[in-house]
Structure formats: C-alpha cells, structure tokens
C-alpha cells in the first residue's frame, strides 16, 4: 500500500477547491465510514464543524439509520 507524502497531500488540497466534489474529497481525507457519510445532514454542521451523529446502512431493500460505530 502506498501513501501520499505531506507535499502530495498539500498539493491535492490546494488543487481541488472549486471542484464540484470538493466536500467529498475532504471527507475522504478524514476517514469516516461509508455509513457515516451516508448519514450526514446539513443540520449537523454547527459553527463550521461537522458532527457525525448518525449512520445509514442498506438492509435488504430498506435503509436504516442508527448511531455510528
């Protein structure tokens, strides 16, 4: 497995602002689980800080929401 150097990570972060998927790029660098990303809501941003309080997972044809791990 290869990892980015600090310089590579910095270059990426400087390049992506303005891209339509910018928020997802930032999330990918923070390490949340897929279920935590799926449970995000705009209402969970307080004073510029995103709080991960719920997760969503597919169970058969349904989607269930629960506390994150």
N, CA, C and O atoms as a Maestro MAE file, in Angstrom:
{
 s_m_m2io_version
 :::
 2.0.0
}

f_m_ct {
 s_m_title
 :::
 protein
 m_atom[276] {
  # First column is atom index #
  i_m_mmod_type
  r_m_x_coord
  r_m_y_coord
  r_m_z_coord
  i_m_residue_number
  s_m_chain_name
  s_m_pdb_residue_name
  s_m_pdb_atom_name
  i_m_atomic_number
  :::
  1 25 0.848 -1.164 0.000 1 A "UNK " " N  " 7
  2 3 0.000 0.000 0.000 1 A "UNK " " CA " 6
  3 2 0.900 1.235 0.000 1 A "UNK " " C  " 6
  4 15 1.893 1.295 0.725 1 A "UNK " " O  " 8
  5 25 0.541 2.204 -0.812 2 A "UNK " " N  " 7
  6 3 1.314 3.439 -0.882 2 A "UNK " " CA " 6
  7 2 0.500 4.585 -0.301 2 A "UNK " " C  " 6
  8 15 -0.722 4.628 -0.442 2 A "UNK " " O  " 8
  9 25 1.176 5.490 0.340 3 A "UNK " " N  " 7
  10 3 0.531 6.651 0.939 3 A "UNK " " CA " 6
  11 2 1.118 7.914 0.332 3 A "UNK " " C  " 6
  12 15 2.263 7.933 -0.119 3 A "UNK " " O  " 8
  13 25 0.313 8.969 0.330 4 A "UNK " " N  " 7
  14 3 0.808 10.252 -0.142 4 A "UNK " " CA " 6
  15 2 1.782 10.837 0.875 4 A "UNK " " C  " 6
  16 15 1.650 10.628 2.081 4 A "UNK " " O  " 8
  17 25 2.755 11.568 0.361 5 A "UNK " " N  " 7
  18 3 3.624 12.338 1.241 5 A "UNK " " CA " 6
  19 2 2.855 13.586 1.685 5 A "UNK " " C  " 6
  20 15 1.790 13.881 1.142 5 A "UNK " " O  " 8
  21 25 3.380 14.307 2.652 6 A "UNK " " N  " 7
  22 3 2.729 15.549 3.075 6 A "UNK " " CA " 6
  23 2 2.655 16.540 1.922 6 A "UNK " " C  " 6
  24 15 1.656 17.244 1.770 6 A "UNK " " O  " 8
  25 25 3.703 16.598 1.111 7 A "UNK " " N  " 7
  26 3 3.702 17.514 -0.036 7 A "UNK " " CA " 6
  27 2 2.634 17.130 -1.057 7 A "UNK " " C  " 6
  28 15 1.964 18.004 -1.607 7 A "UNK " " O  " 8
  29 25 2.469 15.841 -1.314 8 A "UNK " " N  " 7
  30 3 1.446 15.384 -2.256 8 A "UNK " " CA " 6
  31 2 0.050 15.689 -1.722 8 A "UNK " " C  " 6
  32 15 -0.821 16.131 -2.472 8 A "UNK " " O  " 8
  33 25 -0.162 15.458 -0.449 9 A "UNK " " N  " 7
  34 3 -1.460 15.740 0.162 9 A "UNK " " CA " 6
  35 2 -1.762 17.238 0.105 9 A "UNK " " C  " 6
  36 15 -2.884 17.632 -0.213 9 A "UNK " " O  " 8
  37 25 -0.785 18.056 0.406 10 A "UNK " " N  " 7
  38 3 -0.952 19.510 0.357 10 A "UNK " " CA " 6
  39 2 -1.271 19.960 -1.070 10 A "UNK " " C  " 6
  40 15 -2.161 20.786 -1.275 10 A "UNK " " O  " 8
  41 25 -0.555 19.425 -2.047 11 A "UNK " " N  " 7
  42 3 -0.797 19.789 -3.451 11 A "UNK " " CA " 6
  43 2 -2.219 19.422 -3.862 11 A "UNK " " C  " 6
  44 15 -2.878 20.184 -4.569 11 A "UNK " " O  " 8
  45 25 -2.689 18.270 -3.427 12 A "UNK " " N  " 7
  46 3 -4.056 17.847 -3.743 12 A "UNK " " CA " 6
  47 2 -5.062 18.819 -3.139 12 A "UNK " " C  " 6
  48 15 -5.979 19.275 -3.822 12 A "UNK " " O  " 8
  49 25 -4.889 19.134 -1.860 13 A "UNK " " N  " 7
  50 3 -5.827 20.034 -1.180 13 A "UNK " " CA " 6
  51 2 -5.833 21.425 -1.810 13 A "UNK " " C  " 6
  52 15 -6.868 22.092 -1.825 13 A "UNK " " O  " 8
  53 25 -4.700 21.864 -2.324 14 A "UNK " " N  " 7
  54 3 -4.631 23.176 -2.975 14 A "UNK " " CA " 6
  55 2 -5.259 23.156 -4.363 14 A "UNK " " C  " 6
  56 15 -5.708 24.194 -4.849 14 A "UNK " " O  " 8
  57 25 -5.298 22.007 -5.000 15 A "UNK " " N  " 7
  58 3 -5.808 21.887 -6.368 15 A "UNK " " CA " 6
  59 2 -7.331 21.736 -6.432 15 A "UNK " " C  " 6
  60 15 -7.946 22.202 -7.392 15 A "UNK " " O  " 8
  61 25 -7.950 21.101 -5.441 16 A "UNK " " N  " 7
  62 3 -9.358 20.723 -5.576 16 A "UNK " " CA " 6
  63 2 -10.405 21.764 -5.180 16 A "UNK " " C  " 6
  64 15 -11.564 21.582 -5.552 16 A "UNK " " O  " 8
  65 25 -10.086 22.846 -4.450 17 A "UNK " " N  " 7
  66 3 -11.153 23.811 -4.156 17 A "UNK " " CA " 6
  67 2 -11.821 24.289 -5.443 17 A "UNK " " C  " 6
  68 15 -11.153 24.572 -6.437 17 A "UNK " " O  " 8
  69 25 -13.127 24.371 -5.408 18 A "UNK " " N  " 7
  70 3 -13.880 24.765 -6.586 18 A "UNK " " CA " 6
  71 2 -14.397 23.583 -7.391 18 A "UNK " " C  " 6
  72 15 -15.299 23.745 -8.212 18 A "UNK " " O  " 8
  73 25 -13.844 22.404 -7.170 19 A "UNK " " N  " 7
  74 3 -14.340 21.212 -7.862 19 A "UNK " " CA " 6
  75 2 -15.704 20.848 -7.276 19 A "UNK " " C  " 6
  76 15 -15.928 21.029 -6.079 19 A "UNK " " O  " 8
  77 25 -16.599 20.349 -8.087 20 A "UNK " " N  " 7
  78 3 -17.955 20.046 -7.611 20 A "UNK " " CA " 6
  79 2 -17.976 18.955 -6.549 20 A "UNK " " C  " 6
  80 15 -18.943 18.861 -5.793 20 A "UNK " " O  " 8
  81 25 -16.948 18.138 -6.471 21 A "UNK " " N  " 7
  82 3 -16.886 17.076 -5.462 21 A "UNK " " CA " 6
  83 2 -15.921 17.421 -4.323 21 A "UNK " " C  " 6
  84 15 -15.457 16.534 -3.607 21 A "UNK " " O  " 8
  85 25 -15.627 18.702 -4.163 22 A "UNK " " N  " 7
  86 3 -14.658 19.142 -3.164 22 A "UNK " " CA " 6
  87 2 -14.975 18.605 -1.764 22 A "UNK " " C  " 6
  88 15 -14.079 18.112 -1.078 22 A "UNK " " O  " 8
  89 25 -16.228 18.695 -1.338 23 A "UNK " " N  " 7
  90 3 -16.596 18.221 0.007 23 A "UNK " " CA " 6
  91 2 -16.307 16.731 0.163 23 A "UNK " " C  " 6
  92 15 -15.852 16.296 1.221 23 A "UNK " " O  " 8
  93 25 -16.566 15.947 -0.880 24 A "UNK " " N  " 7
  94 3 -16.282 14.513 -0.803 24 A "UNK " " CA " 6
  95 2 -14.788 14.240 -0.761 24 A "UNK " " C  " 6
  96 15 -14.347 13.314 -0.081 24 A "UNK " " O  " 8
  97 25 -14.006 15.035 -1.480 25 A "UNK " " N  " 7
  98 3 -12.549 14.876 -1.416 25 A "UNK " " CA " 6
  99 2 -12.059 15.108 0.008 25 A "UNK " " C  " 6
  100 15 -11.236 14.349 0.520 25 A "UNK " " O  " 8
  101 25 -12.570 16.161 0.643 26 A "UNK " " N  " 7
  102 3 -12.158 16.441 2.020 26 A "UNK " " CA " 6
  103 2 -12.578 15.322 2.964 26 A "UNK " " C  " 6
  104 15 -11.808 14.920 3.837 26 A "UNK " " O  " 8
  105 25 -13.792 14.822 2.792 27 A "UNK " " N  " 7
  106 3 -14.252 13.712 3.636 27 A "UNK " " CA " 6
  107 2 -13.364 12.486 3.476 27 A "UNK " " C  " 6
  108 15 -13.091 11.777 4.444 27 A "UNK " " O  " 8
  109 25 -12.915 12.242 2.246 28 A "UNK " " N  " 7
  110 3 -12.083 11.056 2.017 28 A "UNK " " CA " 6
  111 2 -10.756 11.143 2.761 28 A "UNK " " C  " 6
  112 15 -10.145 10.118 3.062 28 A "UNK " " O  " 8
  113 25 -10.314 12.346 3.055 29 A "UNK " " N  " 7
  114 3 -9.060 12.528 3.786 29 A "UNK " " CA " 6
  115 2 -9.249 12.449 5.299 29 A "UNK " " C  " 6
  116 15 -8.275 12.360 6.047 29 A "UNK " " O  " 8
  117 25 -10.504 12.481 5.747 30 A "UNK " " N  " 7
  118 3 -10.790 12.489 7.191 30 A "UNK " " CA " 6
  119 2 -11.069 11.101 7.754 30 A "UNK " " C  " 6
  120 15 -11.008 10.914 8.969 30 A "UNK " " O  " 8
  121 25 -11.370 10.132 6.910 31 A "UNK " " N  " 7
  122 3 -11.525 8.754 7.347 31 A "UNK " " CA " 6
  123 2 -12.874 8.316 7.884 31 A "UNK " " C  " 6
  124 15 -12.919 7.347 8.641 31 A "UNK " " O  " 8
  125 25 -13.987 8.974 7.536 32 A "UNK " " N  " 7
  126 3 -15.271 8.462 8.029 32 A "UNK " " CA " 6
  127 2 -15.666 7.177 7.304 32 A "UNK " " C  " 6
  128 15 -15.236 6.924 6.179 32 A "UNK " " O  " 8
  129 25 -16.484 6.383 7.966 33 A "UNK " " N  " 7
  130 3 -17.028 5.170 7.342 33 A "UNK " " CA " 6
  131 2 -18.074 5.568 6.293 33 A "UNK " " C  " 6
  132 15 -18.647 6.657 6.349 33 A "UNK " " O  " 8
  133 25 -18.306 4.673 5.350 34 A "UNK " " N  " 7
  134 3 -19.309 4.936 4.312 34 A "UNK " " CA " 6
  135 2 -20.678 5.210 4.933 34 A "UNK " " C  " 6
  136 15 -21.387 6.117 4.497 34 A "UNK " " O  " 8
  137 25 -21.052 4.430 5.947 35 A "UNK " " N  " 7
  138 3 -22.357 4.622 6.588 35 A "UNK " " CA " 6
  139 2 -22.446 5.988 7.260 35 A "UNK " " C  " 6
  140 15 -23.520 6.589 7.299 35 A "UNK " " O  " 8
  141 25 -21.324 6.485 7.792 36 A "UNK " " N  " 7
  142 3 -21.321 7.799 8.430 36 A "UNK " " CA " 6
  143 2 -21.497 8.906 7.396 36 A "UNK " " C  " 6
  144 15 -22.194 9.889 7.646 36 A "UNK " " O  " 8
  145 25 -20.866 8.746 6.237 37 A "UNK " " N  " 7
  146 3 -21.037 9.731 5.168 37 A "UNK " " CA " 6
  147 2 -22.487 9.741 4.698 37 A "UNK " " C  " 6
  148 15 -23.060 10.805 4.463 37 A "UNK " " O  " 8
  149 25 -23.078 8.560 4.562 38 A "UNK " " N  " 7
  150 3 -24.464 8.472 4.098 38 A "UNK " " CA " 6
  151 2 -25.443 9.069 5.105 38 A "UNK " " C  " 6
  152 15 -26.548 9.466 4.733 38 A "UNK " " O  " 8
  153 25 -25.049 9.137 6.374 39 A "UNK " " N  " 7
  154 3 -25.923 9.687 7.406 39 A "UNK " " CA " 6
  155 2 -25.766 11.183 7.628 39 A "UNK " " C  " 6
  156 15 -26.410 11.743 8.515 39 A "UNK " " O  " 8
  157 25 -24.918 11.845 6.835 40 A "UNK " " N  " 7
  158 3 -24.686 13.276 7.032 40 A "UNK " " CA " 6
  159 2 -25.912 14.102 6.670 40 A "UNK " " C  " 6
  160 15 -26.661 13.766 5.752 40 A "UNK " " O  " 8
  161 25 -26.098 15.177 7.404 41 A "UNK " " N  " 7
  162 3 -27.190 16.124 7.153 41 A "UNK " " CA " 6
  163 2 -26.634 17.536 7.313 41 A "UNK " " C  " 6
  164 15 -25.748 17.765 8.136 41 A "UNK " " O  " 8
  165 25 -27.149 18.480 6.530 42 A "UNK " " N  " 7
  166 3 -26.703 19.867 6.648 42 A "UNK " " CA " 6
  167 2 -26.926 20.389 8.062 42 A "UNK " " C  " 6
  168 15 -26.152 21.211 8.552 42 A "UNK " " O  " 8
  169 25 -27.966 19.919 8.707 43 A "UNK " " N  " 7
  170 3 -28.289 20.397 10.056 43 A "UNK " " CA " 6
  171 2 -27.248 19.979 11.091 43 A "UNK " " C  " 6
  172 15 -27.276 20.464 12.222 43 A "UNK " " O  " 8
  173 25 -26.340 19.096 10.726 44 A "UNK " " N  " 7
  174 3 -25.323 18.627 11.670 44 A "UNK " " CA " 6
  175 2 -24.018 19.423 11.561 44 A "UNK " " C  " 6
  176 15 -22.989 19.030 12.112 44 A "UNK " " O  " 8
  177 25 -24.080 20.535 10.849 45 A "UNK " " N  " 7
  178 3 -22.934 21.441 10.800 45 A "UNK " " CA " 6
  179 2 -23.222 22.583 11.763 45 A "UNK " " C  " 6
  180 15 -24.194 23.321 11.595 45 A "UNK " " O  " 8
  181 25 -22.372 22.722 12.770 46 A "UNK " " N  " 7
  182 3 -22.551 23.764 13.779 46 A "UNK " " CA " 6
  183 2 -21.270 24.578 13.874 46 A "UNK " " C  " 6
  184 15 -20.199 24.032 14.144 46 A "UNK " " O  " 8
  185 25 -21.379 25.876 13.652 47 A "UNK " " N  " 7
  186 3 -20.224 26.779 13.724 47 A "UNK " " CA " 6
  187 2 -19.061 26.291 12.864 47 A "UNK " " C  " 6
  188 15 -17.903 26.369 13.276 47 A "UNK " " O  " 8
  189 25 -19.370 25.789 11.672 48 A "UNK " " N  " 7
  190 3 -18.340 25.339 10.748 48 A "UNK " " CA " 6
  191 2 -17.757 23.971 11.045 48 A "UNK " " C  " 6
  192 15 -16.804 23.549 10.389 48 A "UNK " " O  " 8
  193 25 -18.319 23.265 12.033 49 A "UNK " " N  " 7
  194 3 -17.833 21.935 12.399 49 A "UNK " " CA " 6
  195 2 -18.895 20.898 12.071 49 A "UNK " " C  " 6
  196 15 -20.057 21.048 12.450 49 A "UNK " " O  " 8
  197 25 -18.497 19.850 11.368 50 A "UNK " " N  " 7
  198 3 -19.407 18.761 11.025 50 A "UNK " " CA " 6
  199 2 -19.399 17.733 12.146 50 A "UNK " " C  " 6
  200 15 -18.341 17.247 12.546 50 A "UNK " " O  " 8
  201 25 -20.578 17.405 12.646 51 A "UNK " " N  " 7
  202 3 -20.715 16.402 13.706 51 A "UNK " " CA " 6
  203 2 -21.335 15.141 13.113 51 A "UNK " " C  " 6
  204 15 -22.426 15.185 12.545 51 A "UNK " " O  " 8
  205 25 -20.638 14.023 13.246 52 A "UNK " " N  " 7
  206 3 -21.159 12.747 12.753 52 A "UNK " " CA " 6
  207 2 -21.884 12.076 13.904 52 A "UNK " " C  " 6
  208 15 -21.263 11.566 14.836 52 A "UNK " " O  " 8
  209 25 -23.218 12.083 13.824 53 A "UNK " " N  " 7
  210 3 -24.023 11.557 14.922 53 A "UNK " " CA " 6
  211 2 -24.870 10.356 14.533 53 A "UNK " " C  " 6
  212 15 -25.380 9.644 15.398 53 A "UNK " " O  " 8
  213 25 -25.022 10.129 13.232 54 A "UNK " " N  " 7
  214 3 -25.854 9.023 12.765 54 A "UNK " " CA " 6
  215 2 -25.172 8.359 11.581 54 A "UNK " " C  " 6
  216 15 -24.368 8.976 10.883 54 A "UNK " " O  " 8
  217 25 -25.503 7.099 11.366 55 A "UNK " " N  " 7
  218 3 -25.041 6.369 10.201 55 A "UNK " " CA " 6
  219 2 -26.233 5.753 9.496 55 A "UNK " " C  " 6
  220 15 -27.261 5.495 10.121 55 A "UNK " " O  " 8
  221 25 -26.106 5.516 8.206 56 A "UNK " " N  " 7
  222 3 -27.183 4.886 7.430 56 A "UNK " " CA " 6
  223 2 -26.613 3.696 6.692 56 A "UNK " " C  " 6
  224 15 -25.543 3.777 6.088 56 A "UNK " " O  " 8
  225 25 -27.344 2.574 6.746 57 A "UNK " " N  " 7
  226 3 -26.918 1.365 6.042 57 A "UNK " " CA " 6
  227 2 -28.111 0.753 5.323 57 A "UNK " " C  " 6
  228 15 -29.256 0.893 5.755 57 A "UNK " " O  " 8
  229 25 -27.820 0.069 4.215 58 A "UNK " " N  " 7
  230 3 -28.857 -0.648 3.480 58 A "UNK " " CA " 6
  231 2 -29.039 -2.018 4.109 58 A "UNK " " C  " 6
  232 15 -28.074 -2.748 4.333 58 A "UNK " " O  " 8
  233 25 -30.288 -2.354 4.390 59 A "UNK " " N  " 7
  234 3 -30.640 -3.673 4.915 59 A "UNK " " CA " 6
  235 2 -31.714 -4.219 3.985 59 A "UNK " " C  " 6
  236 15 -32.886 -3.856 4.082 59 A "UNK " " O  " 8
  237 25 -31.292 -5.095 3.084 60 A "UNK " " N  " 7
  238 3 -32.220 -5.561 2.055 60 A "UNK " " CA " 6
  239 2 -32.584 -4.394 1.158 60 A "UNK " " C  " 6
  240 15 -31.705 -3.738 0.598 60 A "UNK " " O  " 8
  241 25 -33.881 -4.130 1.019 61 A "UNK " " N  " 7
  242 3 -34.338 -3.013 0.198 61 A "UNK " " CA " 6
  243 2 -34.607 -1.765 1.029 61 A "UNK " " C  " 6
  244 15 -35.028 -0.740 0.493 61 A "UNK " " O  " 8
  245 25 -34.367 -1.845 2.327 62 A "UNK " " N  " 7
  246 3 -34.614 -0.718 3.220 62 A "UNK " " CA " 6
  247 2 -33.306 -0.034 3.606 62 A "UNK " " C  " 6
  248 15 -32.219 -0.580 3.421 62 A "UNK " " O  " 8
  249 25 -33.437 1.157 4.139 63 A "UNK " " N  " 7
  250 3 -32.291 1.894 4.674 63 A "UNK " " CA " 6
  251 2 -32.574 2.160 6.142 63 A "UNK " " C  " 6
  252 15 -33.630 2.682 6.498 63 A "UNK " " O  " 8
  253 25 -31.619 1.796 6.990 64 A "UNK " " N  " 7
  254 3 -31.779 2.009 8.424 64 A "UNK " " CA " 6
  255 2 -30.773 3.040 8.900 64 A "UNK " " C  " 6
  256 15 -29.638 3.090 8.427 64 A "UNK " " O  " 8
  257 25 -31.207 3.861 9.842 65 A "UNK " " N  " 7
  258 3 -30.345 4.870 10.430 65 A "UNK " " CA " 6
  259 2 -30.136 4.529 11.894 65 A "UNK " " C  " 6
  260 15 -31.080 4.170 12.598 65 A "UNK " " O  " 8
  261 25 -28.886 4.643 12.351 66 A "UNK " " N  " 7
  262 3 -28.556 4.279 13.725 66 A "UNK " " CA " 6
  263 2 -27.332 5.076 14.162 66 A "UNK " " C  " 6
  264 15 -26.731 5.793 13.362 66 A "UNK " " O  " 8
  265 25 -26.973 4.948 15.423 67 A "UNK " " N  " 7
  266 3 -25.760 5.585 15.924 67 A "UNK " " CA " 6
  267 2 -24.550 4.998 15.204 67 A "UNK " " C  " 6
  268 15 -24.534 3.806 14.896 67 A "UNK " " O  " 8
  269 25 -23.527 5.829 14.929 68 A "UNK " " N  " 7
  270 3 -22.325 5.281 14.283 68 A "UNK " " CA " 6
  271 2 -21.554 4.388 15.236 68 A "UNK " " C  " 6
  272 15 -21.738 4.441 16.452 68 A "UNK " " O  " 8
  273 25 -20.682 3.563 14.660 69 A "UNK " " N  " 7
  274 3 -19.869 2.667 15.493 69 A "UNK " " CA " 6
  275 2 -18.887 3.452 16.318 69 A "UNK " " C  " 6
  276 15 -18.117 2.868 17.081 69 A "UNK " " O  " 8
  :::
 }
 m_bond[275] {
  # First column is bond index #
  i_m_from
  i_m_to
  i_m_order
  :::
  1 1 2 1
  2 2 3 1
  3 3 4 2
  4 3 5 1
  5 5 6 1
  6 6 7 1
  7 7 8 2
  8 7 9 1
  9 9 10 1
  10 10 11 1
  11 11 12 2
  12 11 13 1
  13 13 14 1
  14 14 15 1
  15 15 16 2
  16 15 17 1
  17 17 18 1
  18 18 19 1
  19 19 20 2
  20 19 21 1
  21 21 22 1
  22 22 23 1
  23 23 24 2
  24 23 25 1
  25 25 26 1
  26 26 27 1
  27 27 28 2
  28 27 29 1
  29 29 30 1
  30 30 31 1
  31 31 32 2
  32 31 33 1
  33 33 34 1
  34 34 35 1
  35 35 36 2
  36 35 37 1
  37 37 38 1
  38 38 39 1
  39 39 40 2
  40 39 41 1
  41 41 42 1
  42 42 43 1
  43 43 44 2
  44 43 45 1
  45 45 46 1
  46 46 47 1
  47 47 48 2
  48 47 49 1
  49 49 50 1
  50 50 51 1
  51 51 52 2
  52 51 53 1
  53 53 54 1
  54 54 55 1
  55 55 56 2
  56 55 57 1
  57 57 58 1
  58 58 59 1
  59 59 60 2
  60 59 61 1
  61 61 62 1
  62 62 63 1
  63 63 64 2
  64 63 65 1
  65 65 66 1
  66 66 67 1
  67 67 68 2
  68 67 69 1
  69 69 70 1
  70 70 71 1
  71 71 72 2
  72 71 73 1
  73 73 74 1
  74 74 75 1
  75 75 76 2
  76 75 77 1
  77 77 78 1
  78 78 79 1
  79 79 80 2
  80 79 81 1
  81 81 82 1
  82 82 83 1
  83 83 84 2
  84 83 85 1
  85 85 86 1
  86 86 87 1
  87 87 88 2
  88 87 89 1
  89 89 90 1
  90 90 91 1
  91 91 92 2
  92 91 93 1
  93 93 94 1
  94 94 95 1
  95 95 96 2
  96 95 97 1
  97 97 98 1
  98 98 99 1
  99 99 100 2
  100 99 101 1
  101 101 102 1
  102 102 103 1
  103 103 104 2
  104 103 105 1
  105 105 106 1
  106 106 107 1
  107 107 108 2
  108 107 109 1
  109 109 110 1
  110 110 111 1
  111 111 112 2
  112 111 113 1
  113 113 114 1
  114 114 115 1
  115 115 116 2
  116 115 117 1
  117 117 118 1
  118 118 119 1
  119 119 120 2
  120 119 121 1
  121 121 122 1
  122 122 123 1
  123 123 124 2
  124 123 125 1
  125 125 126 1
  126 126 127 1
  127 127 128 2
  128 127 129 1
  129 129 130 1
  130 130 131 1
  131 131 132 2
  132 131 133 1
  133 133 134 1
  134 134 135 1
  135 135 136 2
  136 135 137 1
  137 137 138 1
  138 138 139 1
  139 139 140 2
  140 139 141 1
  141 141 142 1
  142 142 143 1
  143 143 144 2
  144 143 145 1
  145 145 146 1
  146 146 147 1
  147 147 148 2
  148 147 149 1
  149 149 150 1
  150 150 151 1
  151 151 152 2
  152 151 153 1
  153 153 154 1
  154 154 155 1
  155 155 156 2
  156 155 157 1
  157 157 158 1
  158 158 159 1
  159 159 160 2
  160 159 161 1
  161 161 162 1
  162 162 163 1
  163 163 164 2
  164 163 165 1
  165 165 166 1
  166 166 167 1
  167 167 168 2
  168 167 169 1
  169 169 170 1
  170 170 171 1
  171 171 172 2
  172 171 173 1
  173 173 174 1
  174 174 175 1
  175 175 176 2
  176 175 177 1
  177 177 178 1
  178 178 179 1
  179 179 180 2
  180 179 181 1
  181 181 182 1
  182 182 183 1
  183 183 184 2
  184 183 185 1
  185 185 186 1
  186 186 187 1
  187 187 188 2
  188 187 189 1
  189 189 190 1
  190 190 191 1
  191 191 192 2
  192 191 193 1
  193 193 194 1
  194 194 195 1
  195 195 196 2
  196 195 197 1
  197 197 198 1
  198 198 199 1
  199 199 200 2
  200 199 201 1
  201 201 202 1
  202 202 203 1
  203 203 204 2
  204 203 205 1
  205 205 206 1
  206 206 207 1
  207 207 208 2
  208 207 209 1
  209 209 210 1
  210 210 211 1
  211 211 212 2
  212 211 213 1
  213 213 214 1
  214 214 215 1
  215 215 216 2
  216 215 217 1
  217 217 218 1
  218 218 219 1
  219 219 220 2
  220 219 221 1
  221 221 222 1
  222 222 223 1
  223 223 224 2
  224 223 225 1
  225 225 226 1
  226 226 227 1
  227 227 228 2
  228 227 229 1
  229 229 230 1
  230 230 231 1
  231 231 232 2
  232 231 233 1
  233 233 234 1
  234 234 235 1
  235 235 236 2
  236 235 237 1
  237 237 238 1
  238 238 239 1
  239 239 240 2
  240 239 241 1
  241 241 242 1
  242 242 243 1
  243 243 244 2
  244 243 245 1
  245 245 246 1
  246 246 247 1
  247 247 248 2
  248 247 249 1
  249 249 250 1
  250 250 251 1
  251 251 252 2
  252 251 253 1
  253 253 254 1
  254 254 255 1
  255 255 256 2
  256 255 257 1
  257 257 258 1
  258 258 259 1
  259 259 260 2
  260 259 261 1
  261 261 262 1
  262 262 263 1
  263 263 264 2
  264 263 265 1
  265 265 266 1
  266 266 267 1
  267 267 268 2
  268 267 269 1
  269 269 270 1
  270 270 271 1
  271 271 272 2
  272 271 273 1
  273 273 274 1
  274 274 275 1
  275 275 276 2
  :::
 }
}
